Structures are given as structure tokens and as C-alpha cells.
Amino acid sequence: MKKKRFIALLTILLLGTALIGCGADKTPKNASKSTPVVLNEVAHSIFYAPMYAAIENGYFAEEGIDLTLVTGYGADKTMTALLSGEADIGFMGPEGTGEKV
């Protein structure tokens, strides 16, 4: 009988512990200070359409990201901005990584 009570108590404790993290977060995501992020893209492209839609719909702001979109007009300029710290993220294709001989 003691074994059944122990197993029942252990089961309740495990389920209770597992469900603690399931509560809804009452803090709005944009209530905290937003993180500034500079994204440098090579050129405007249809391939980045999901990103443009996310920016326009405010998804980055909802997650606390203050996104600044900059067009680099070339992989070399985008990489320079990334390496110099002017940009946090650089969107470039594989053509910008090849060495010209």
C-alpha cells in the first residue's frame, strides 16, 4: 500500500513540475527595452520577401528587435560594413565569397 501511495505522490509531483512552465507570460514582449540590430543586404531582392513582410507586419518589433535595414549595393560593401561593426547581419550570396584570380 505504501508503494502505491509513493508512486501516486511521485506522479503528482512530476506532473506538477512539468506543468509549471506552461503558464502564460503576462509581460508584453515589447515592454522591455528593444535590441537594436542593423541588417545590411546586398540589394533588394524577391528572395528576401519573407523578411520584408515580417518587417512590415511588425514581427521584429513584437520580439523586441529594433531592426534597421540598410542596402549595401554590393557584397564587398556589405562585408566591409559587417567587419567594421557598422552592421550586425549581412545578407550576401555566394558570389561575394569567391576570390578573383
C-alpha positions as CSV (number, residue, x, y, z in Angstrom):
1,M,0.0,0.0,0.0
2,K,2.8,2.4,0.8
3,K,4.4,1.7,-2.6
4,K,1.2,2.7,-4.4
5,R,1.0,6.0,-2.4
6,F,4.6,6.7,-3.1
7,I,4.1,6.1,-6.8
8,A,1.0,8.3,-6.8
9,L,2.7,11.1,-4.9
10,L,5.7,10.9,-7.2
11,T,3.5,11.0,-10.3
12,I,1.7,14.1,-9.0
13,L,5.0,15.9,-8.2
14,L,6.4,15.1,-11.6
15,L,3.3,16.3,-13.4
16,G,3.1,19.4,-11.3
17,T,6.8,20.2,-12.0
18,A,6.3,19.6,-15.7
19,L,3.3,21.9,-15.9
20,I,4.9,24.8,-14.0
21,G,6.4,26.2,-17.2
22,C,3.0,26.1,-19.1
23,G,1.6,29.3,-17.7
24,A,1.1,32.3,-20.0
25,D,3.6,35.1,-19.8
26,K,1.7,38.2,-18.8
27,T,4.6,40.5,-19.7
28,P,4.2,42.1,-23.1
29,K,7.2,41.3,-25.3
30,N,7.7,45.0,-26.3
31,A,7.6,46.2,-22.7
32,S,11.3,45.6,-22.2
33,K,14.0,47.7,-23.9
34,S,14.3,46.7,-27.6
35,T,17.6,45.5,-29.0
36,P,18.9,47.5,-32.0
37,V,20.0,45.4,-34.9
38,V,21.4,46.7,-38.2
39,L,20.9,44.3,-41.2
40,N,22.8,45.1,-44.3
41,E,21.6,43.5,-47.5
42,V,23.4,43.4,-50.9
43,A,20.3,44.6,-52.8
44,H,16.6,44.5,-52.6
45,S,15.6,41.0,-53.8
46,I,12.4,38.9,-54.1
47,F,14.3,36.2,-52.1
48,Y,14.1,38.5,-49.0
49,A,10.3,38.9,-49.4
50,P,9.6,37.0,-46.1
51,M,11.9,39.3,-44.2
52,Y,10.2,42.4,-45.8
53,A,6.8,41.0,-44.8
54,A,8.0,40.4,-41.2
55,I,9.3,44.0,-41.0
56,E,6.1,45.5,-42.4
57,N,3.9,43.3,-40.1
58,G,5.9,44.3,-37.0
59,Y,7.1,40.9,-36.1
60,F,10.6,42.1,-35.2
61,A,9.2,44.8,-33.0
62,E,7.0,42.3,-31.3
63,E,10.0,40.3,-30.3
64,G,11.9,43.3,-29.0
65,I,14.1,43.8,-32.1
66,D,14.6,47.4,-33.4
67,L,15.7,46.4,-36.9
68,T,17.4,48.9,-39.2
69,L,17.6,47.7,-42.8
70,V,20.4,49.1,-44.9
71,T,21.2,48.3,-48.6
72,G,24.9,47.8,-49.2
73,Y,24.8,47.8,-53.0
74,G,27.4,45.1,-53.3
75,A,28.8,42.1,-51.4
76,D,32.1,43.9,-50.9
77,K,30.4,46.8,-49.2
78,T,28.1,44.6,-47.2
79,M,31.1,42.6,-45.9
80,T,33.0,45.8,-45.1
81,A,30.1,47.0,-43.1
82,L,29.9,43.7,-41.3
83,L,33.6,43.5,-40.5
84,S,33.8,47.1,-39.4
85,G,30.9,46.7,-37.0
86,E,28.6,49.1,-38.9
87,A,26.2,46.1,-39.4
88,D,25.2,43.2,-37.2
89,I,23.9,41.0,-40.0
90,G,24.9,40.8,-43.7
91,F,22.8,39.2,-46.4
92,M,25.1,38.2,-49.3
93,G,25.1,35.4,-51.9
94,P,27.9,33.1,-52.6
95,E,29.3,35.4,-55.3
96,G,30.7,37.7,-52.6
97,T,32.9,35.0,-51.0
98,G,34.9,34.0,-54.1
99,E,38.4,35.2,-54.6
100,K,39.1,36.7,-58.0
101,V,42.3,35.5,-59.6
